[in-house]
Amino acid sequence: MKGATLVALAATIGNFLQGWDNATIAGAMIYINKDMNLPTSVQGLVVAMSLIGATVITTCSGPISDWLGRRPMLILSSVMYFLSGLIMWWSPNVYVLCLARLLDGFGAGLAVTLVPVYISETAPPEIRGQLNTLPQFLGSGGMFLSYCMVFVMSLSDAPSWRGMLGVLSIPSLVYLFFTVFYLPESPRWLVSKGRMDEAKKVLQQLCGREDVTDEMALLVEGLDIGGEKTLEDLLVTLDDHEALETVNEDGQMRLLGTHENQSYIARPVPEQQSSMFLRSRHGSLANQSMILKDPLVDLFGSLHEKMPEAGGNTRSGIFPHFGSMFSTNADAPHGKPAHWEKDVESQFNKDHDDYATDDNAADDDSDNDLRSPLMSRQTTSMDKDMIPHPTGGSTLSMRRHSTLTGETNMGIGGGWHMGYRYDNGEYKRYYLKEDNAESRRGSIISLPGGQDGGSYIHASALVSKSVLGPKSIHGSAMVPQEKTAPTGPLWSALLEPGVKRALVVGVGIQILQQFSGINGVLYYTPQILERAGVDILLSSFGLSSISASFLISGLTTLLMLPSIVVAMRLMDVSGRRALLLWTIPVLILSLIVLVISELVHISKVVNAALSTACVILYFCFFVMGYGPIPNILCSEIFPTRVRGLCIAICAMVFWIGDIIVTYSLPVLLSSIGLVGVFIIYGAVCVISWIFVYMKVPETKGMPLEVITDYFAFGAQAQASAPAKDI
């Protein structure tokens, strides 16, 4: 995971620059106004040009990133930051300054929109939330360092606003260096364009190992949008030569893995033993106790619940450290037939059209298609651990002592695995998750007549048609389709039920976040701290009121950083939904107390202490939950081929909401006062909590492709369910 972490750190420099610029312009505007004597409206325009630029660029950044890639857009972001810094350093008049601010907004809009997408597409599911909290941390860190710089410069006799703004070009050079020479392209985007060889190399860099067969197979399957999906409860065991005769009896079926010689026997969960597990996943869709609650919330929640331990055989004879159903070890049964033919590619015409949409794809290596990651034998350093076949001399390309929860996991991340089944002329894809994964032996049960003493593993499976093509003539290897990605625009995909449901979540949470009060509290903070006497304390040290305000703002920002660190730790443990449900009530309580402190005068000291404590609590809990999580969720819930487009829609809503809140605040303050503003913000926070509880599912630890498939399944299942059950 070291590779993915370093890549995420490099990418989030763009968010650092955005935080830096936000704080710098707040301080520089004091000196800009003194120097140019600008009218109030023009002052607002100078600040707003960055917001306008960010809003404009987000309308097209998503589709362009789906066309050109994530990395070129991040490079463009760094170039915009650099140019804007140079122009602001030179700015001879307000018109040039506004142009520079517009370019700065372009850079900020690209970074805020695409960095979470880039991190989500390159990070392992186990730490995706933690890495996607880095933009919040570095953004707040950039604000703190910028306030420190502005504070130091304000101590001089003639502070230069051009110097304050122009310093931005120095860290943006670092960002430009990393985007050009270090950041790889998103492997998911590369797969969507058919550049398989490049995607494989990037995955090897990110994962820190050579064998990325599972990851490549997952990314190929992620190209699917929509399609019929079903949910099954299965009992799974290893497949060996003795089990061949019983396949297809009593509902048994063979699931092929993504590696050579890897297959498993599965059967539906018997009705008489269904009470041993949680209620059917279908029940979470059809039987809702709350009419307005989205069934997807319970469906996703059931995937994270602990299963009750099942009785029966708890021996670990199938898997030695019991864990992965898609892993084996040195003691596993031998004699399995080869389901992946080494020379299968020779059965196909090498002149088949590549499914890539770009013109250069035809010149790529033979590895640069859908067949190679799945069909060809990979020679890696892991061959040393492969087990010779006792009779035929073939090997099992599977790692020794691999488990679901420890050592070397060959799954697709987060405890999930993928298998295939050949059925009626086509391949079905199975996303499998072992139930009660936290109790390694708890979900092994006994079935009469089962293999190896009847030991099976209970797993949930989301089943849909694979992007892989029909079966080859003389073997059981899987043959990919010649084309899997359409070349035309994908606007029609926005009408897919799962995509529409995800857009409701993404757009809804972005709107509510903007109206939850963060801008109002930021605006009110200096007044609160001034009332608490902090400015008087600082002035006793010989600081001017301006310098004291900069130092206060820097200290306020500094308070956010420990809270963000806590959020990073909890994001993949407690989860996104849980953090929102626990932190939003604190925001509501803080706003209520602020209203009371404005309406009820106890004493100057008590009121000031209450207001200060509420502001600190609001900031700390906002950056723990409502600050980073909307962007994290939006980067996770959309399919690969329309992720950029959907993110652009959500980001545009974010920036438009930011503009509305920023410019409506002075009007609201003059019309209904501070108490009325905080009451509105508190009401929005209440609505936010209800929205999260009713509509936002938990996505921690799930591969992106699994998340989008569950959105599609839930939407389809609910649409087909009787209205009275929904």
Disulfide bonds with the S-S distance in Angstrom:
none
